[in-house]
Amino acid sequence: MRTVRAAAIIPAALLLFAACSSDSASNTPAQGTTLSVGTASTLLPLPTTLPGASTTAAPSEDASSGTAVEGPVQIDVVVGVDSAPDRVELVTLGSDVTLNITNPDAADDFHVHVIDIDQKVKAGVTATINFTADQAGTYEVESHVTNDVLLVIEVQ
């Protein structure tokens, strides 16, 4: 009995596949078709950033997603361009942070609260501040020249 069923199913399956493959339009899948390339165990995760790109997403993306950036974080700030007290960067507790701040118009003295790091720079020179975000909380980054908050780092 199994042989009879198998003999009937195999030609039906071949006809079905032949009918599907006779479409001569192109080799691209039809809209709504799902392609499978490998199995879950062979698929590799896609990188979230391109090589050489900053690992920090746009401030609004981090703040609106409510998810802290994993791993080493680079935050770039240009005073008067993308600095603001409502700019919030979310960072995972224990992450290594590289903070690059540039004031293109004036000499400045940058300060990171919680870790109490200060760095003075001349106009147009980038201050690079490296630290480990080893304490949960709010790290305000400010100018000691203008007393403006340039951004807030939220460590979660």
C-alpha positions as CSV (number, residue, x, y, z in Angstrom):
1,M,0.0,0.0,0.0
2,R,2.9,2.4,0.8
3,T,4.4,1.8,-2.6
4,V,1.2,2.8,-4.3
5,R,0.9,6.0,-2.3
6,A,4.5,6.9,-2.9
7,A,4.1,6.2,-6.6
8,A,1.2,8.6,-6.7
9,I,2.7,11.4,-4.6
10,I,6.1,11.6,-6.3
11,P,4.7,12.4,-9.8
12,A,2.3,14.9,-8.3
13,A,5.1,16.6,-6.4
14,L,7.3,16.7,-9.6
15,L,4.4,18.3,-11.5
16,L,3.9,20.9,-8.8
17,F,7.6,21.8,-8.8
18,A,7.8,21.8,-12.6
19,A,4.8,24.2,-12.7
20,C,6.4,26.5,-10.2
21,S,9.7,26.6,-12.0
22,S,8.3,27.2,-15.4
23,D,7.8,30.9,-14.7
24,S,10.2,32.5,-17.1
25,A,9.9,36.1,-15.7
26,S,13.1,36.1,-13.7
27,N,15.0,34.3,-11.0
28,T,13.8,36.8,-8.3
29,P,11.3,35.6,-5.8
30,A,7.7,36.8,-6.1
31,Q,6.5,39.4,-3.7
32,G,5.7,37.9,-0.3
33,T,8.1,34.9,-0.9
34,T,10.3,34.1,2.0
35,L,13.9,33.0,1.2
36,S,15.7,30.7,3.5
37,V,19.5,30.8,3.4
38,G,20.9,28.3,5.8
39,T,19.6,27.2,9.2
40,A,19.4,29.1,12.4
41,S,22.6,27.5,13.5
42,T,24.5,28.6,10.4
43,L,23.2,32.2,10.2
44,L,25.6,34.9,11.4
45,P,24.3,38.1,13.1
46,L,24.5,41.2,10.9
47,P,26.7,44.1,12.2
48,T,24.7,47.0,13.7
49,T,27.2,49.5,12.4
50,L,29.4,49.8,9.4
51,P,33.2,49.5,9.9
52,G,34.6,52.9,10.9
53,A,31.2,54.3,11.9
54,S,30.4,55.7,15.3
55,T,28.9,53.1,17.6
56,T,26.5,55.6,19.1
57,A,23.1,55.9,17.5
58,A,21.4,59.3,17.1
59,P,20.5,60.6,20.5
60,S,16.7,60.5,19.8
61,E,17.0,56.8,18.7
62,D,18.6,55.8,22.0
63,A,16.3,57.8,24.2
64,S,13.1,56.8,22.4
65,S,14.0,53.1,22.3
66,G,14.8,53.0,26.0
67,T,17.6,50.6,25.3
68,A,21.2,51.3,26.4
69,V,24.0,50.8,23.8
70,E,25.9,47.6,24.5
71,G,29.7,47.4,24.6
72,P,32.2,50.2,24.0
73,V,30.5,53.5,23.2
74,Q,31.8,56.6,21.3
75,I,29.9,59.8,21.8
76,D,30.8,62.8,19.6
77,V,29.6,66.3,20.5
78,V,30.1,69.6,18.7
79,V,29.1,72.5,21.0
80,G,26.3,74.5,19.4
81,V,25.7,71.9,16.7
82,D,24.5,68.8,18.4
83,S,24.8,69.7,22.1
84,A,21.7,70.3,24.2
85,P,20.6,69.5,27.8
86,D,17.9,67.3,26.4
87,R,20.3,65.2,24.4
88,V,20.4,61.8,26.2
89,E,22.7,59.0,25.4
90,L,21.9,55.6,27.1
91,V,24.8,53.4,28.0
92,T,25.0,50.0,29.6
93,L,26.6,49.8,33.1
94,G,30.2,48.7,32.8
95,S,30.7,50.1,29.2
96,D,33.9,51.8,28.2
97,V,33.0,55.3,27.0
98,T,34.9,57.6,24.7
99,L,33.5,61.1,24.7
100,N,34.8,63.5,22.0
101,I,33.8,67.1,22.6
102,T,34.7,70.0,20.3
103,N,33.8,73.7,20.8
104,P,34.6,75.2,17.3
105,D,34.2,78.8,18.5
106,A,36.0,79.2,21.9
107,A,38.4,77.7,24.3
108,D,36.4,75.5,26.8
109,D,36.7,73.5,30.0
110,F,34.5,70.3,29.8
111,H,33.4,68.4,32.9
112,V,31.7,65.0,33.3
113,H,29.8,64.7,36.6
114,V,29.8,61.5,38.6
115,I,33.3,60.7,37.5
116,D,34.6,64.2,38.0
117,I,36.8,64.5,35.0
118,D,37.7,67.9,33.6
119,Q,39.5,68.7,30.4
120,K,40.5,72.2,29.1
121,V,41.0,72.7,25.3
122,K,41.6,75.5,22.9
123,A,38.9,76.6,20.3
124,G,38.4,73.9,17.6
125,V,40.4,71.3,19.5
126,T,38.6,68.0,20.4
127,A,38.7,66.9,24.0
128,T,38.8,63.2,24.3
129,I,37.6,61.8,27.7
130,N,37.7,58.1,28.3
131,F,36.1,56.4,31.2
132,T,34.2,53.3,32.3
133,A,30.5,53.8,33.2
134,D,30.8,51.8,36.4
135,Q,28.1,53.6,38.3
136,A,24.4,53.6,37.3
137,G,22.8,57.1,37.1
138,T,22.9,60.4,35.3
139,Y,26.2,61.8,34.1
140,E,25.8,65.4,33.0
141,V,28.5,66.7,30.7
142,E,28.9,70.5,30.9
143,S,31.0,73.4,30.0
144,H,32.6,75.1,33.0
145,V,33.1,78.2,30.8
146,T,29.4,78.7,30.0
147,N,27.8,76.4,32.6
148,D,25.7,74.9,29.8
149,V,24.8,71.2,30.0
150,L,26.0,69.7,26.6
151,L,24.5,66.3,27.0
152,V,23.4,63.7,29.5
153,I,24.7,60.2,29.7
154,E,22.2,57.8,31.3
155,V,24.0,54.7,32.6
156,Q,21.7,51.7,33.1
